[in-house]
Amino acid sequence: MYALRCDAVNQAIWDGLPDEARERLALALAAACDNPLAATQPYGEDDGIMRTLVTGDILVVIYLGHQTKTLHIFQIDYLG
């Protein structure tokens, strides 16, 4: 299990999403914390560290800290 890390800027973006999108994102991130490589896709070249999480109208760029078992939200884009 990976711990989720989110800075204040990305937390504000997440909090500002419509209710349904915010819930989808929370569920997708919970799955990513459980198994980050299975729940995400490579971001560019597959280095196993920079990943993307796509939930319909939301794209999240994630940095995986495998040594520390942390999942860092790098960017959240709402496309809706």
Backbone as ProteinMPNN parsed JSONL, in Angstrom:
{"seq_chain_A": "MYALRCDAVNQAIWDGLPDEARERLALALAAACDNPLAATQPYGEDDGIMRTLVTGDILVVIYLGHQTKTLHIFQIDYLG", "coords_chain_A": {"N_chain_A": [[0.837, -1.175, 0.0], [0.596, 2.155, -0.899], [1.241, 5.451, 0.327], [-0.648, 8.422, -0.039], [0.285, 11.555, -1.331], [-0.246, 15.01, -1.536], [0.066, 18.271, -2.649], [-0.779, 21.657, -1.55], [-1.782, 23.18, -3.705], [-2.658, 21.271, -5.639], [-4.486, 19.969, -4.013], [-6.404, 21.948, -3.711], [-7.338, 22.117, -6.336], [-8.428, 19.536, -6.615], [-10.406, 19.657, -4.589], [-12.04, 21.542, -5.773], [-13.299, 20.284, -7.858], [-16.244, 19.08, -9.613], [-18.791, 17.288, -7.755], [-19.226, 14.521, -8.589], [-16.97, 14.028, -10.189], [-14.931, 14.459, -8.335], [-15.41, 12.34, -6.583], [-14.97, 10.116, -8.292], [-12.261, 10.515, -8.786], [-11.186, 10.177, -6.199], [-11.755, 7.441, -5.738], [-10.273, 6.263, -7.808], [-7.676, 7.057, -7.116], [-7.429, 5.724, -4.684], [-7.388, 3.084, -5.588], [-5.011, 3.25, -7.012], [-3.184, 3.659, -4.957], [-3.266, 1.193, -3.796], [-2.306, -0.562, -5.839], [-0.184, 0.745, -7.713], [1.087, 0.518, -10.269], [-0.609, -1.098, -11.759], [-2.975, 0.36, -11.774], [-2.459, 2.667, -13.122], [-1.079, 4.414, -16.005], [1.831, 4.516, -18.149], [3.703, 7.577, -18.196], [4.731, 9.13, -20.8], [7.856, 7.78, -21.536], [8.071, 4.514, -20.248], [9.087, 4.412, -17.208], [8.349, 3.506, -14.805], [8.038, 5.252, -12.774], [7.084, 7.957, -13.249], [3.742, 8.428, -13.854], [0.43, 8.217, -15.306], [-2.956, 8.818, -14.449], [-6.101, 8.213, -15.493], [-9.414, 9.187, -15.461], [-11.958, 9.252, -17.085], [-12.893, 12.351, -17.468], [-10.77, 13.446, -16.126], [-7.333, 13.911, -15.716], [-4.461, 12.818, -14.198], [-1.188, 13.395, -13.196], [1.296, 11.474, -11.812], [3.847, 10.857, -9.444], [5.746, 8.154, -8.495], [7.067, 7.043, -5.522], [8.902, 4.546, -4.997], [10.704, 3.493, -3.092], [9.966, 4.78, -0.734], [7.334, 4.174, -0.651], [5.318, 5.954, -1.528], [2.869, 7.909, -3.197], [2.819, 10.567, -5.182], [0.895, 13.292, -6.062], [1.347, 15.069, -8.905], [0.188, 16.692, -10.805], [-3.102, 17.799, -11.618], [-5.53, 17.655, -14.036], [-8.574, 18.835, -15.14], [-10.852, 18.003, -17.525], [-13.428, 18.435, -18.161]], "CA_chain_A": [[0.0, 0.0, 0.0], [1.325, 3.42, -0.996], [0.616, 6.614, 0.963], [-0.928, 9.485, -0.994], [0.796, 12.885, -0.995], [-0.845, 16.012, -2.409], [0.368, 19.611, -2.149], [-1.941, 22.532, -1.361], [-2.323, 23.599, -5.009], [-3.417, 20.153, -6.202], [-5.622, 19.721, -3.126], [-7.425, 22.954, -4.053], [-7.924, 21.692, -7.617], [-9.249, 18.361, -6.294], [-11.573, 20.125, -3.845], [-12.876, 22.345, -6.655], [-13.949, 19.469, -8.892], [-17.645, 18.729, -9.355], [-18.917, 16.172, -6.813], [-19.035, 13.207, -9.218], [-15.572, 13.925, -10.624], [-14.132, 14.345, -7.112], [-15.581, 10.969, -6.084], [-14.246, 9.223, -9.216], [-10.826, 10.688, -8.549], [-10.86, 9.553, -4.908], [-11.76, 5.983, -5.916], [-9.148, 5.898, -8.674], [-6.445, 7.216, -6.343], [-7.396, 4.63, -3.708], [-6.922, 1.91, -6.336], [-3.603, 3.469, -7.343], [-2.407, 3.447, -3.734], [-3.228, -0.269, -3.614], [-1.456, -1.169, -6.864], [0.016, 1.893, -8.585], [1.446, 0.196, -11.652], [-1.773, -1.667, -12.436], [-4.06, 1.346, -11.84], [-2.019, 3.836, -13.877], [-0.429, 4.183, -17.297], [3.099, 5.25, -18.239], [3.72, 8.977, -18.606], [5.87, 9.144, -21.72], [8.61, 6.533, -21.48], [7.68, 3.751, -19.061], [10.172, 4.266, -16.252], [7.778, 2.981, -13.575], [8.033, 6.294, -11.747], [6.105, 8.96, -13.669], [2.577, 7.692, -14.342], [-0.806, 8.977, -15.462], [-4.198, 8.203, -13.998], [-7.165, 8.832, -16.277], [-10.754, 8.791, -15.037], [-12.902, 9.97, -17.931], [-12.573, 13.744, -17.741], [-9.692, 13.881, -15.239], [-6.007, 13.357, -15.977], [-3.58, 13.101, -13.068], [0.202, 12.963, -13.347], [1.708, 10.956, -10.508], [5.221, 10.407, -9.233], [5.759, 7.039, -7.545], [8.262, 6.841, -4.707], [8.871, 3.116, -4.666], [11.461, 3.244, -1.863], [9.215, 5.309, 0.414], [5.95, 3.723, -0.801], [4.463, 7.127, -1.604], [2.304, 8.291, -4.486], [2.749, 12.027, -5.142], [0.152, 13.922, -7.141], [2.17, 16.096, -9.513], [-0.68, 17.599, -11.558], [-4.474, 17.366, -11.877], [-6.207, 18.402, -15.114], [-9.988, 18.506, -15.32], [-11.137, 18.251, -18.93], [-14.878, 18.475, -18.334]], "C_chain_A": [[0.889, 1.249, 0.0], [0.535, 4.52, -0.288], [0.461, 7.716, -0.08], [-0.401, 10.812, -0.465], [0.255, 13.874, -2.02], [-0.533, 17.392, -1.838], [-0.896, 20.468, -2.124], [-2.58, 22.952, -2.68], [-3.18, 22.487, -5.604], [-4.608, 19.787, -5.317], [-6.75, 20.702, -3.429], [-8.102, 22.61, -5.375], [-8.874, 20.524, -7.38], [-10.53, 18.786, -5.583], [-12.545, 20.901, -4.723], [-13.568, 21.576, -7.759], [-15.437, 19.296, -8.576], [-17.717, 17.451, -8.51], [-18.626, 14.811, -7.444], [-17.586, 12.998, -9.642], [-14.66, 13.746, -9.409], [-14.217, 12.925, -6.544], [-14.856, 9.957, -6.971], [-12.747, 9.298, -8.989], [-10.409, 10.013, -7.249], [-10.794, 8.028, -5.04], [-10.58, 5.52, -6.757], [-7.823, 6.022, -7.927], [-6.318, 6.141, -5.268], [-6.901, 3.348, -4.379], [-5.441, 2.036, -6.674], [-2.71, 3.286, -6.117], [-2.263, 1.957, -3.434], [-2.241, -0.932, -4.565], [-1.175, -0.119, -7.94], [0.347, 1.554, -10.036], [0.272, -0.382, -12.429], [-2.859, -0.619, -12.668], [-3.714, 2.571, -12.67], [-1.392, 3.414, -15.191], [0.882, 4.949, -17.318], [2.878, 6.694, -18.69], [4.946, 9.13, -19.488], [6.543, 7.782, -21.717], [8.281, 5.813, -20.174], [8.882, 3.497, -18.161], [9.679, 3.714, -14.916], [7.694, 4.004, -12.461], [7.02, 7.386, -12.069], [4.959, 8.226, -14.355], [1.412, 8.644, -14.548], [-1.971, 8.127, -14.979], [-5.305, 8.942, -14.729], [-8.5, 8.275, -15.811], [-11.763, 9.606, -15.838], [-12.428, 11.371, -18.232], [-11.482, 14.309, -16.824], [-8.404, 13.154, -15.614], [-5.105, 13.785, -14.823], [-2.195, 12.566, -13.392], [0.714, 12.651, -11.948], [3.184, 10.58, -10.541], [5.183, 9.312, -8.174], [7.098, 6.963, -6.826], [8.282, 5.402, -4.221], [9.604, 2.804, -3.361], [10.67, 3.654, -0.619], [7.754, 4.896, 0.411], [4.985, 4.91, -0.75], [4.056, 7.393, -3.045], [2.068, 9.803, -4.409], [1.941, 12.538, -6.335], [0.964, 15.109, -7.642], [1.298, 17.161, -10.202], [-2.058, 16.981, -11.714], [-5.05, 18.275, -12.963], [-7.641, 17.905, -15.232], [-10.382, 18.938, -16.723], [-12.618, 18.438, -19.205], [-15.471, 19.797, -18.47]], "O_chain_A": [[1.814, 1.368, 0.804], [-0.696, 4.516, -0.304], [1.347, 7.915, -0.911], [-0.61, 11.155, 0.699], [0.291, 13.616, -3.223], [-0.831, 17.661, -0.674], [-1.948, 20.057, -2.614], [-3.803, 23.067, -2.76], [-4.308, 22.736, -6.029], [-5.636, 19.339, -5.826], [-7.923, 20.327, -3.407], [-9.312, 22.792, -5.517], [-9.996, 20.521, -7.886], [-11.618, 18.329, -5.935], [-13.746, 20.919, -4.45], [-14.345, 22.151, -8.521], [-15.841, 19.358, -7.415], [-16.802, 16.628, -8.55], [-17.856, 14.028, -6.887], [-17.037, 11.91, -9.469], [-13.716, 12.958, -9.458], [-13.217, 12.375, -6.081], [-14.202, 9.045, -6.465], [-12.051, 8.282, -8.998], [-9.378, 9.342, -7.208], [-9.878, 7.399, -4.511], [-9.958, 4.502, -6.454], [-6.941, 5.179, -8.09], [-5.21, 5.694, -4.973], [-6.093, 2.614, -3.809], [-4.702, 1.053, -6.63], [-1.586, 2.801, -6.243], [-1.253, 1.522, -2.881], [-1.435, -1.765, -4.15], [-1.852, -0.092, -8.967], [-0.091, 2.263, -10.942], [0.171, -0.173, -13.639], [-3.589, -0.699, -13.655], [-4.57, 3.425, -12.903], [-1.198, 2.228, -15.46], [1.038, 5.927, -16.587], [1.972, 6.98, -19.472], [6.066, 9.247, -18.992], [5.885, 6.754, -21.874], [8.22, 6.438, -19.116], [9.6, 2.51, -18.321], [10.471, 3.481, -14.003], [7.324, 3.674, -11.334], [6.176, 7.704, -11.231], [5.172, 7.49, -15.319], [1.413, 9.755, -14.018], [-1.968, 6.9, -15.085], [-5.434, 10.16, -14.6], [-8.702, 7.061, -15.768], [-12.356, 10.549, -15.314], [-11.639, 11.57, -19.157], [-11.296, 15.525, -16.761], [-8.394, 11.938, -15.803], [-5.001, 14.972, -14.513], [-2.048, 11.419, -13.813], [0.582, 13.456, -11.026], [3.692, 10.059, -11.534], [4.651, 9.517, -7.082], [8.144, 6.833, -7.463], [7.742, 5.085, -3.161], [9.167, 1.939, -2.602], [10.699, 2.974, 0.406], [7.011, 5.214, 1.339], [3.981, 4.886, -0.039], [4.81, 7.132, -3.982], [1.212, 10.261, -3.652], [2.272, 12.246, -7.485], [1.236, 16.045, -6.89], [1.613, 18.35, -10.188], [-2.177, 15.773, -11.919], [-5.056, 19.499, -12.829], [-7.888, 16.711, -15.401], [-10.257, 20.112, -17.07], [-13.022, 18.583, -20.359], [-16.687, 19.916, -18.62]]}, "name": "protein", "num_of_chains": 1, "seq": "MYALRCDAVNQAIWDGLPDEARERLALALAAACDNPLAATQPYGEDDGIMRTLVTGDILVVIYLGHQTKTLHIFQIDYLG"}
